[in-house]
């Protein structure tokens, strides 16, 4: 089980690391062009970019959490911080770009598996006092 956790943790970390680094490479360093997006997904992306801070905040959060997962430090905290981002990724793809679910569902499964392996660290959050 320990090897499976390391493999899944590394794969999830690499997925988020790739997503954040490629975003910074496209937007700030113009390393390669942004992929063409159309329809409601374009409107959604334009709204995130128009805010001026939100996409940057999301990508910096993904980058930091990916590094924490990759190095195996503060894994439980990284998963708690990533979970709202992951829920948003799933919902955006489910409603605006269903073809993206082929990548998102395995990523969600990996995050949920890692959260399950860290469940004893989350137990105090759910105890009533």
DSSP file (Angstrom, degrees, kcal/mol; ACC not computed):
  #  RESIDUE AA STRUCTURE BP1 BP2  ACC     N-H-->O    O-->H-N    N-H-->O    O-->H-N    TCO  KAPPA ALPHA  PHI   PSI    X-CA   Y-CA   Z-CA
    1    1 A X     >        0   0    0      0, 0.0     4,-2.3     0, 0.0     5,-0.2   0.000 360.0 360.0 360.0 -35.2    0.0    0.0    0.0
    2    2 A X  H  >  +     0   0    0      1,-0.2     4,-2.0     2,-0.2     5,-0.1   0.888 360.0  48.6 -64.0 -38.9    2.9    2.3    0.8
    3    3 A X  H  > S+     0   0    0      2,-0.2     4,-2.5     1,-0.2    -1,-0.2   0.895 109.8  52.3 -67.6 -39.8    4.3    2.0   -2.7
    4    4 A X  H  > S+     0   0    0      1,-0.2     4,-2.8     2,-0.2     5,-0.3   0.900 108.6  51.2 -62.4 -40.6    0.8    2.7   -4.2
    5    5 A X  H  X S+     0   0    0     -4,-2.3     4,-2.8     1,-0.2     5,-0.2   0.921 110.8  48.0 -63.3 -43.4    0.5    5.8   -2.1
    6    6 A X  H  X S+     0   0    0     -4,-2.0     4,-2.2     2,-0.2    -2,-0.2   0.912 113.6  47.5 -64.1 -42.3    3.9    7.1   -3.3
    7    7 A X  H  X S+     0   0    0     -4,-2.5     4,-2.4     2,-0.2    -2,-0.2   0.945 115.8  43.1 -64.6 -48.5    3.1    6.4   -7.0
    8    8 A X  H  X S+     0   0    0     -4,-2.8     4,-2.8     1,-0.2     5,-0.3   0.916 113.7  51.8 -65.5 -42.6   -0.4    8.0   -6.8
    9    9 A X  H  X S+     0   0    0     -4,-2.8     4,-2.3    -5,-0.3    -1,-0.2   0.906 111.8  47.2 -60.0 -42.2    1.0   11.0   -4.8
   10   10 A X  H  X S+     0   0    0     -4,-2.2     4,-2.6    -5,-0.2    -1,-0.2   0.913 112.6  48.5 -67.0 -43.0    3.7   11.5   -7.4
   11   11 A X  H  X S+     0   0    0     -4,-2.4     4,-2.1     2,-0.2    -2,-0.2   0.921 113.3  46.6 -64.4 -43.8    1.3   11.2  -10.4
   12   12 A X  H  X S+     0   0    0     -4,-2.8     4,-2.2     2,-0.2     5,-0.2   0.927 113.4  49.9 -63.1 -44.2   -1.1   13.7   -8.8
   13   13 A X  H  X S+     0   0    0     -4,-2.3     4,-2.7    -5,-0.3    -2,-0.2   0.914 110.4  49.5 -60.7 -43.4    1.7   16.1   -8.0
   14   14 A X  H  X S+     0   0    0     -4,-2.6     4,-2.7     2,-0.2    -1,-0.2   0.864 108.6  53.3 -66.3 -35.6    3.1   15.9  -11.5
   15   15 A X  H  X S+     0   0    0     -4,-2.1     4,-2.1     2,-0.2    -2,-0.2   0.947 114.6  40.4 -63.1 -48.1   -0.3   16.6  -13.0
   16   16 A X  H  X S+     0   0    0     -4,-2.2     4,-2.3     2,-0.2     5,-0.2   0.875 114.9  53.0 -69.0 -36.3   -0.8   19.7  -10.9
   17   17 A X  H  X S+     0   0    0     -4,-2.7     4,-2.7    -5,-0.2     5,-0.3   0.930 110.4  47.1 -63.5 -45.6    2.8   20.7  -11.4
   18   18 A X  H  X S+     0   0    0     -4,-2.7     4,-2.4     1,-0.2     5,-0.3   0.916 111.8  51.4 -61.6 -43.3    2.5   20.4  -15.2
   19   19 A X  H  X S+     0   0    0     -4,-2.1     4,-1.3    -5,-0.2    -2,-0.2   0.905 115.7  40.1 -63.1 -41.9   -0.8   22.4  -15.2
   20   20 A X  H  X S+     0   0    0     -4,-2.3     4,-2.2     2,-0.2    -2,-0.2   0.926 117.0  46.6 -76.0 -43.9    0.7   25.3  -13.2
   21   21 A X  H  X S+     0   0    0     -4,-2.7     4,-2.4    -5,-0.2    -2,-0.2   0.906 112.5  50.4 -66.1 -40.5    4.1   25.5  -14.8
   22   22 A X  H  X S+     0   0    0     -4,-2.4     4,-2.2    -5,-0.3    -1,-0.2   0.867 108.7  53.4 -66.1 -34.1    2.6   25.3  -18.3
   23   23 A X  H  X S+     0   0    0     -4,-1.3     4,-2.9    -5,-0.3     5,-0.4   0.949 111.2  45.0 -62.8 -48.2    0.2   28.1  -17.4
   24   24 A X  H  X>S+     0   0    0     -4,-2.2     4,-1.8     1,-0.2     5,-1.2   0.881 112.3  52.6 -64.3 -36.7    3.1   30.3  -16.3
   25   25 A X  H  <5S+     0   0    0     -4,-2.4     6,-2.9     3,-0.2     7,-0.3   0.886 115.3  41.3 -64.9 -38.5    5.1   29.4  -19.4
   26   26 A X  H  <5S+     0   0    0     -4,-2.2     4,-0.4     4,-0.2    -2,-0.2   0.940 124.2  33.2 -73.4 -48.5    2.2   30.4  -21.6
   27   27 A X  H  <5S+     0   0    0     -4,-2.9    -3,-0.2    -5,-0.2    -2,-0.2   0.919 131.0  23.9 -81.0 -45.3    1.0   33.5  -19.9
   28   28 A X  T  <5S+     0   0    0     -4,-1.8    -3,-0.2    -5,-0.4    -2,-0.1   0.780 133.7  29.4 -97.4 -28.4    4.1   35.1  -18.5
   29   29 A X  S   <S-     0   0    0     -5,-1.2    -3,-0.2    -4,-0.2    -4,-0.1   0.481  87.6-138.5-110.4  -5.2    7.0   33.8  -20.7
   30   30 A X        +     0   0    0     -4,-0.4    -4,-0.2    -6,-0.3     3,-0.1   0.856  45.9 154.9  48.9  41.2    5.0   33.2  -23.9
   31   31 A X  S    S-     0   0    0     -6,-2.9     2,-0.3     1,-0.2    -5,-0.2   0.840  70.2  -4.3 -67.1 -34.2    6.9   29.9  -24.4
   32   32 A X  S    S-     0   0    0     -7,-0.3    -1,-0.2   -10,-0.1    -2,-0.1  -0.975  90.2 -85.9-155.0 158.0    4.0   28.6  -26.5
   33   33 A X        -     0   0    0     -2,-0.3     2,-0.2     1,-0.1    -6,-0.1  -0.263  44.7-102.8 -71.2 152.8    0.6   29.9  -27.6
   34   34 A X        -     0   0    0     -8,-0.1    -1,-0.1     1,-0.1     2,-0.1  -0.488  44.2-106.1 -67.4 139.5   -2.5   29.4  -25.5
   35   35 A X        -     0   0    0     -2,-0.2     2,-0.3     1,-0.1    -1,-0.1  -0.395  40.3 -99.9 -66.9 147.1   -4.8   26.6  -26.9
   36   36 A X        -     0   0    0     -2,-0.1     2,-0.4    -3,-0.1    -1,-0.1  -0.516  42.5-173.4 -71.4 128.1   -7.9   27.8  -28.6
   37   37 A X        -     0   0    0     -2,-0.3     2,-0.3    -3,-0.1    -3,-0.0  -0.966   3.5-173.2-123.0 139.8  -11.0   27.7  -26.4
   38   38 A X    >>  +     0   0    0     -2,-0.4     3,-0.8     4,-0.1     4,-0.6  -0.806  40.3   8.1-128.5 168.8  -14.5   28.4  -27.7
   39   39 A X  H 3> S-     0   0    0     -2,-0.3     4,-1.6     1,-0.2     3,-0.5  -0.251 119.5 -13.1  69.1-145.3  -18.0   28.8  -26.4
   40   40 A X  H 3> S+     0   0    0      1,-0.2     4,-2.5     2,-0.2    -1,-0.2   0.797 132.6  60.9 -65.5 -29.5  -18.8   28.9  -22.7
   41   41 A X  H <> S+     0   0    0     -3,-0.8     4,-2.7    55,-0.3    -1,-0.2   0.886 104.2  50.2 -65.1 -36.9  -15.4   27.7  -21.7
   42   42 A X  H  X S+     0   0    0     -4,-0.6     4,-2.8    -3,-0.5    -2,-0.2   0.913 110.3  49.5 -65.6 -42.7  -13.9   30.8  -23.4
   43   43 A X  H  X S+     0   0    0     -4,-1.6     4,-1.9     2,-0.2    -2,-0.2   0.916 112.4  48.1 -62.3 -43.4  -16.3   33.0  -21.5
   44   44 A X  H  X S+     0   0    0     -4,-2.5     4,-2.1     2,-0.2    -2,-0.2   0.940 113.5  46.6 -62.6 -48.4  -15.4   31.3  -18.2
   45   45 A X  H  X S+     0   0    0     -4,-2.7     4,-2.5     1,-0.2    -2,-0.2   0.893 110.5  52.9 -62.4 -40.5  -11.7   31.6  -18.9
   46   46 A X  H  X S+     0   0    0     -4,-2.8     4,-2.4     1,-0.2    -1,-0.2   0.879 108.1  51.9 -62.6 -37.0  -12.0   35.2  -19.9
   47   47 A X  H  X S+     0   0    0     -4,-1.9     4,-1.2     2,-0.2    -2,-0.2   0.905 109.6  48.4 -65.4 -41.5  -13.8   35.9  -16.6
   48   48 A X  H  < S+     0   0    0     -4,-2.1     7,-0.7     1,-0.2     4,-0.5   0.922 114.9  45.1 -63.6 -43.1  -11.0   34.3  -14.6
   49   49 A X  H >< S+     0   0    0     -4,-2.5     3,-1.1     1,-0.2    -2,-0.2   0.862 107.4  59.2 -68.6 -35.2   -8.4   36.3  -16.5
   50   50 A X  H 3< S+     0   0    0     -4,-2.4    -1,-0.2     1,-0.3    -2,-0.2   0.780  92.2  67.5 -66.2 -26.3  -10.4   39.5  -16.2
   51   51 A X  T 3< S-     0   0    0     -4,-1.2    -1,-0.3    -3,-0.3    -2,-0.2   0.808  94.3-146.0 -64.7 -26.7  -10.4   39.3  -12.4
   52   52 A X  S <  S+     0   0    0     -3,-1.1    -1,-0.1    -4,-0.5    -3,-0.1   0.146  82.5  38.0  86.9 -21.5   -6.6   40.0  -12.6
   53   53 A X  S  > S+     0   0    0     -5,-0.2     4,-2.7     3,-0.1     5,-0.2   0.614  91.1  78.8-131.2 -26.4   -5.7   37.8   -9.6
   54   54 A X  H  > S+     0   0    0     -6,-0.3     4,-2.5     1,-0.2     5,-0.2   0.903  97.0  44.1 -65.1 -46.8   -7.9   34.7   -9.4
   55   55 A X  H  > S+     0   0    0     -7,-0.7     4,-2.6     1,-0.2    -1,-0.2   0.898 114.9  50.9 -65.9 -38.7   -6.1   32.5  -12.1
   56   56 A X  H  > S+     0   0    0      2,-0.2     4,-2.4     1,-0.2     5,-0.2   0.918 110.7  49.2 -62.2 -43.6   -2.7   33.5  -10.6
   57   57 A X  H  X S+     0   0    0     -4,-2.7     4,-2.2     2,-0.2    -2,-0.2   0.916 112.2  48.0 -61.3 -44.6   -3.9   32.6   -7.1
   58   58 A X  H  X S+     0   0    0     -4,-2.5     4,-2.6     1,-0.2    -2,-0.2   0.931 113.9  45.9 -62.7 -46.6   -5.2   29.2   -8.3
   59   59 A X  H  X S+     0   0    0     -4,-2.6     4,-2.2     2,-0.2    -2,-0.2   0.860 112.4  49.6 -70.4 -34.9   -2.0   28.4  -10.3
   60   60 A X  H  X S+     0   0    0     -4,-2.4     4,-2.6     2,-0.2     5,-0.2   0.907 112.1  49.7 -67.0 -40.5    0.3   29.4   -7.4
   61   61 A X  H  X S+     0   0    0     -4,-2.2     4,-2.5    -5,-0.2     5,-0.3   0.929 111.5  48.4 -61.7 -45.9   -1.8   27.3   -5.0
   62   62 A X  H  X S+     0   0    0     -4,-2.6     4,-2.5     1,-0.2    -2,-0.2   0.905 112.0  50.2 -59.9 -42.2   -1.6   24.3   -7.4
   63   63 A X  H  X S+     0   0    0     -4,-2.2     4,-2.1     2,-0.2    -2,-0.2   0.935 112.7  44.6 -64.3 -47.7    2.2   24.8   -7.8
   64   64 A X  H  X S+     0   0    0     -4,-2.6     4,-2.2     1,-0.2    -2,-0.2   0.930 116.3  46.2 -63.9 -45.6    2.8   25.0   -4.0
   65   65 A X  H  X S+     0   0    0     -4,-2.5     4,-2.6    -5,-0.2    -1,-0.2   0.875 110.3  54.0 -66.4 -36.5    0.6   22.0   -3.3
   66   66 A X  H  X S+     0   0    0     -4,-2.5     4,-2.7    -5,-0.3    -1,-0.2   0.913 109.6  47.6 -62.9 -41.8    2.1   20.0   -6.1
   67   67 A X  H  X S+     0   0    0     -4,-2.1     4,-2.2     2,-0.2     6,-0.2   0.896 111.0  51.3 -66.1 -39.6    5.6   20.6   -4.7
   68   68 A X  H  X>S+     0   0    0     -4,-2.2     5,-2.0     1,-0.2     4,-0.7   0.924 113.9  44.4 -62.2 -43.5    4.4   19.6   -1.2
   69   69 A X  H ><5S+     0   0    0     -4,-2.6     3,-0.6     3,-0.2    -2,-0.2   0.910 111.5  53.3 -66.3 -41.8    2.9   16.4   -2.6
   70   70 A X  H 3<5S+     0   0    0     -4,-2.7    -2,-0.2     1,-0.2    -1,-0.2   0.886 115.7  38.7 -61.7 -40.1    5.9   15.6   -4.7
   71   71 A X  H 3<5S-     0   0    0     -4,-2.2    -1,-0.2    -5,-0.2    -2,-0.2   0.467 109.9-121.2 -91.3  -2.0    8.3   15.9   -1.8
   72   72 A X  T <<5 +     0   0    0     -4,-0.7     2,-0.4    -3,-0.6     3,-0.3   0.768  65.2 137.7  71.8  25.7    5.9   14.2    0.6
   73   73 A X  S   <S-     0   0    0     -5,-2.0    -1,-0.2    -6,-0.2     5,-0.2  -0.880  72.9  -8.2-107.5 136.4    5.7   17.1    3.0
   74   74 A X  S  > S+     0   0    0     -2,-0.4     4,-2.7    -3,-0.1    -1,-0.2   0.878  77.4 164.8  48.7  46.4    2.5   18.3    4.6
   75   75 A X  H  > S+     0   0    0     -3,-0.3     4,-2.4     1,-0.2     5,-0.2   0.905  70.1  51.4 -61.9 -44.1    0.5   15.9    2.4
   76   76 A X  H  > S+     0   0    0      1,-0.2     4,-1.9     2,-0.2    -1,-0.2   0.911 112.8  45.8 -62.0 -42.2   -2.7   16.2    4.4
   77   77 A X  H  > S+     0   0    0      2,-0.2     4,-2.4     1,-0.2     5,-0.2   0.920 111.0  52.3 -65.9 -44.1   -2.6   20.0    4.3
   78   78 A X  H  X S+     0   0    0     -4,-2.7     4,-2.3     1,-0.2    -2,-0.2   0.892 110.0  49.4 -59.9 -39.8   -1.8   20.1    0.6
   79   79 A X  H  X S+     0   0    0     -4,-2.4     4,-1.7     2,-0.2    -1,-0.2   0.884 109.3  51.3 -68.3 -38.2   -4.8   17.8   -0.1
   80   80 A X  H  X S+     0   0    0     -4,-1.9     4,-0.6     1,-0.2    -2,-0.2   0.909 113.8  44.7 -63.9 -41.3   -7.2   20.0    2.0
   81   81 A X  H  X S+     0   0    0     -4,-2.4     4,-0.6     1,-0.2     3,-0.3   0.880 115.7  47.4 -70.5 -37.5   -6.0   23.1    0.1
   82   82 A X  H  X S+     0   0    0     -4,-2.3     4,-2.9    -5,-0.2     5,-0.2   0.743  92.9  79.3 -75.4 -23.4   -6.3   21.3   -3.3
   83   83 A X  H  X S+     0   0    0     -4,-1.7     4,-2.6     1,-0.2     5,-0.2   0.903  92.8  46.6 -60.2 -45.8   -9.7   19.8   -2.7
   84   84 A X  H  X S+     0   0    0     -4,-0.6     4,-2.0    -3,-0.3    -1,-0.2   0.889 114.3  49.8 -61.8 -35.4  -11.8   23.0   -3.5
   85   85 A X  H  X S+     0   0    0     -4,-0.6     4,-2.4     2,-0.2    -2,-0.2   0.917 111.1  49.5 -64.0 -42.8   -9.6   23.5   -6.6
   86   86 A X  H  X S+     0   0    0     -4,-2.9     4,-2.4     2,-0.2    -2,-0.2   0.897 108.7  51.8 -65.1 -41.1  -10.2   19.9   -7.6
   87   87 A X  H  X S+     0   0    0     -4,-2.6     4,-2.5     1,-0.2    -1,-0.2   0.919 111.1  48.4 -61.1 -43.1  -14.0   20.2   -7.1
   88   88 A X  H  X S+     0   0    0     -4,-2.0     4,-2.8     2,-0.2     5,-0.3   0.904 109.6  52.1 -64.7 -40.9  -14.0   23.3   -9.3
   89   89 A X  H  X S+     0   0    0     -4,-2.4     4,-2.1     2,-0.2    -2,-0.2   0.924 111.7  47.1 -60.4 -44.1  -12.0   21.5  -12.0
   90   90 A X  H  X S+     0   0    0     -4,-2.4     4,-2.5     2,-0.2    -2,-0.2   0.938 114.9  45.2 -63.1 -47.3  -14.5   18.6  -12.0
   91   91 A X  H  X S+     0   0    0     -4,-2.5     4,-2.3     2,-0.2     5,-0.3   0.898 111.9  51.0 -67.7 -40.6  -17.5   20.9  -12.1
   92   92 A X  H  X>S+     0   0    0     -4,-2.8     4,-2.9     1,-0.2     5,-0.9   0.933 115.0  43.6 -61.4 -45.0  -16.1   23.1  -14.9
   93   93 A X  H  X5S+     0   0    0     -4,-2.1     4,-0.7    -5,-0.3     7,-0.3   0.877 112.6  52.7 -69.2 -35.7  -15.3   20.1  -17.0
   94   94 A X  H  <5S+     0   0    0     -4,-2.5     4,-0.2    -5,-0.2    -2,-0.2   0.895 123.1  27.4 -65.7 -39.2  -18.6   18.4  -16.3
   95   95 A X  H  <5S+     0   0    0     -4,-2.3    -2,-0.2    -5,-0.2    -3,-0.2   0.809 135.0  24.5 -95.0 -31.8  -20.6   21.5  -17.3
   96   96 A X  H  <5S+     0   0    0     -4,-2.9   -55,-0.3    -5,-0.3    -3,-0.2   0.731 133.4  17.3-109.0 -26.4  -18.5   23.3  -19.8
   97   97 A X    ><< +     0   0    0     -5,-0.9     3,-2.3    -4,-0.7     4,-0.3  -0.502  57.4 174.0-148.7  72.6  -16.1   20.8  -21.4
   98   98 A X  G >  S+     0   0    0      1,-0.3     3,-1.5    -4,-0.2     4,-0.2   0.731  77.0  69.5 -57.8 -23.2  -17.2   17.2  -20.8
   99   99 A X  G >  S+     0   0    0      1,-0.3     3,-0.9     2,-0.1    -1,-0.3   0.773  90.6  63.3 -66.1 -22.8  -14.4   15.9  -23.0
  100  100 A X  G X> S+     0   0    0     -3,-2.3     4,-1.9    -7,-0.3     3,-1.4   0.591  79.1  84.7 -75.6 -10.2  -11.9   16.9  -20.3
  101  101 A X  H <> S+     0   0    0     -3,-1.5     4,-2.5    -4,-0.3     5,-0.3   0.735  73.6  72.4 -65.6 -21.0  -13.4   14.5  -17.9
  102  102 A X  H <4 S+     0   0    0     -3,-0.9     4,-0.4    -4,-0.2    -1,-0.3   0.790 110.1  31.2 -65.5 -25.4  -11.2   11.7  -19.3
  103  103 A X  H <> S+     0   0    0     -3,-1.4     4,-1.3    -4,-0.2    -2,-0.2   0.782 119.1  54.1 -94.3 -36.5   -8.3   13.4  -17.5
  104  104 A X  H  X S+     0   0    0     -4,-1.9     4,-2.9     1,-0.2     5,-0.2   0.878 100.2  58.1 -71.2 -40.0  -10.2   14.8  -14.6
  105  105 A X  H  X S+     0   0    0     -4,-2.5     4,-2.6     1,-0.2    -1,-0.2   0.928 108.3  44.8 -62.0 -47.5  -11.8   11.7  -13.3
  106  106 A X  H  > S+     0   0    0     -4,-0.4     4,-2.1    -5,-0.3    -1,-0.2   0.881 113.7  51.9 -63.3 -34.5   -8.5    9.8  -12.7
  107  107 A X  H  X S+     0   0    0     -4,-1.3     4,-2.3     2,-0.2    -2,-0.2   0.921 110.6  47.6 -65.2 -43.1   -7.1   12.9  -11.1
  108  108 A X  H  X S+     0   0    0     -4,-2.9     4,-2.8     2,-0.2     5,-0.2   0.908 110.1  52.8 -62.6 -42.2  -10.1   13.1   -8.8
  109  109 A X  H  X S+     0   0    0     -4,-2.6     4,-2.4    -5,-0.2    -1,-0.2   0.899 109.5  49.8 -60.3 -40.5   -9.7    9.4   -8.0
  110  110 A X  H  X S+     0   0    0     -4,-2.1     4,-2.4     2,-0.2    -2,-0.2   0.914 111.5  47.4 -64.8 -43.3   -6.1   10.0   -7.1
  111  111 A X  H  X S+     0   0    0     -4,-2.3     4,-2.4     2,-0.2    -2,-0.2   0.918 113.6  47.9 -64.4 -43.8   -6.8   12.9   -4.8
  112  112 A X  H  X S+     0   0    0     -4,-2.8     4,-2.3     2,-0.2    -2,-0.2   0.894 111.1  51.4 -64.8 -39.6   -9.6   11.0   -3.1
  113  113 A X  H  X S+     0   0    0     -4,-2.4     4,-1.9    -5,-0.2    -2,-0.2   0.927 111.6  47.0 -61.7 -45.4   -7.4    7.9   -2.7
  114  114 A X  H  X S+     0   0    0     -4,-2.4     4,-1.0     1,-0.2    -2,-0.2   0.894 111.0  51.5 -64.6 -39.2   -4.7   10.1   -1.1
  115  115 A X  H  < S+     0   0    0     -4,-2.4     3,-0.4     1,-0.2    -1,-0.2   0.892 108.0  53.2 -63.6 -38.2   -7.2   11.8    1.2
  116  116 A X  H >< S+     0   0    0     -4,-2.3     3,-1.3     1,-0.2    -1,-0.2   0.891 106.2  52.1 -63.0 -39.0   -8.4    8.3    2.2
  117  117 A X  H 3< S+     0   0    0     -4,-1.9    -1,-0.2     1,-0.3     3,-0.2   0.722 113.3  45.3 -70.5 -18.8   -4.9    7.3    3.1
  118  118 A X  T >X S+     0   0    0     -4,-1.0     3,-1.8    -3,-0.4     4,-0.7   0.216  78.0 117.8-103.2  13.1   -4.6   10.5    5.3
  119  119 A X  H X>  +     0   0    0     -3,-1.3     4,-0.9     1,-0.3     3,-0.8   0.775  66.1  61.3 -58.5 -31.9   -8.0   10.1    6.9
  120  120 A X  H 34 S+     0   0    0      1,-0.2     4,-0.4    -3,-0.2    -1,-0.3   0.797 101.7  54.3 -67.0 -25.4   -6.7    9.7   10.5
  121  121 A X  H <4 S+     0   0    0     -3,-1.8    -1,-0.2     1,-0.2    -2,-0.2   0.713 108.7  49.0 -77.6 -20.8   -5.2   13.2   10.2
  122  122 A X  H XX S+     0   0    0     -3,-0.8     3,-1.4    -4,-0.7     4,-0.6   0.606  85.7  90.4 -91.7 -13.0   -8.7   14.6    9.2
  123  123 A X  G >< S+     0   0    0     -4,-0.9     3,-1.6     1,-0.3     4,-0.2   0.868  80.2  57.6 -54.6 -43.8  -10.6   12.9   12.1
  124  124 A X  G >4 S+     0   0    0     -4,-0.4     3,-0.9     1,-0.3    -1,-0.3   0.776  97.2  64.2 -61.9 -22.4  -10.2   15.8   14.5
  125  125 A X  G <4 S+     0   0    0     -3,-1.4    -1,-0.3     1,-0.2    -2,-0.2   0.774 105.6  44.6 -67.5 -24.4  -11.9   18.1   12.0
  126  126 A X  G << S+     0   0    0     -3,-1.6     2,-0.5    -4,-0.6    -1,-0.2   0.214  86.1 108.5-108.7  13.9  -15.1   16.1   12.4
  127  127 A X    <   -     0   0    0     -3,-0.9     2,-0.3    -4,-0.2    -3,-0.0  -0.792  62.7-135.7 -94.6 133.4  -15.3   15.7   16.1
  128  128 A X              0   0    0     -2,-0.5    -2,-0.1     1,-0.1    -3,-0.0  -0.648 360.0 360.0 -85.3 140.5  -18.0   17.6   18.0
  129  129 A X              0   0    0     -2,-0.3    -1,-0.1     0, 0.0    -2,-0.0   0.375 360.0 360.0-114.1 360.0  -17.0   19.3   21.2
